[in-house]
Amino acid sequence: MKSIMEEASSIMKAIEKGWINAGQPKEFTIKVFEEVQKNFIGMTIRPAKIGIFFTEHQPQPEPTTTPKKTVTAPAPKRVEVVKPAPVKEQQTPAKQPVLKTSEPIIEKAVETEPRQLGPVWNDDMVASVKQWLPEIFDLIGLAPLSFTIQPDHFLLKIHFEKDVYDDKTREKYLFSSLSTLIVTMLKRQYKRPLKGYKIVLVGA
């Protein structure tokens, strides 16, 4: 039993090429090792790979009295295609990236941290908060109060000159709701995630 491996842009082309190179045997077996793989635009990135297994027959000597005749090989009588299970190829675990032990992981983490030390609240954002607070107070039926705004890196501190409520618990819930509401309004206004930004409201 002999075998020939062939590759082509399709399985049929690989079979035809292998059958011709094998000497056009009458009986042979085909095994598909790899099917054609194409990318998203239809270009072949891996050709089909097949194997042809056949038995080579020794030509019998012809009688000297009989003239030689040209013999054309007939079409193959039997073709057996054995396809491997494609699941085995897909179950090959992906190679895990190898970490270089010479490079300390702590130093990499430090380099990825933001190095900005100043305030990250820009003037437009602070101006929006100054405009919205009196409007929100008017909508919920509270008298407008004087306040100051102090940005400090990711923190925006709003300090009221007077207490909004005498009840500190009620005032605490109000400030918490206002902080969440203002951050949500800023996200929609400036279309930014504002991750890590915080607003703190403080009474007198």
Secondary structure by P-SEA (a helix, b strand, c coil): ccbbbbbcccaaaaaaaaaaaacccccbbbbbcccccccccccccccccbbbbbbbbccccccccccbbbbccccccbbbbbbcccccccccccccccccccccaaaaaaaaccccccccccaaaaaaaaaaaaaaaaaaccccccbbbbbcccbbbbbbcccccccaaaaaaaaaaaaaaaaaaaaaacccccccbbbbbbcc
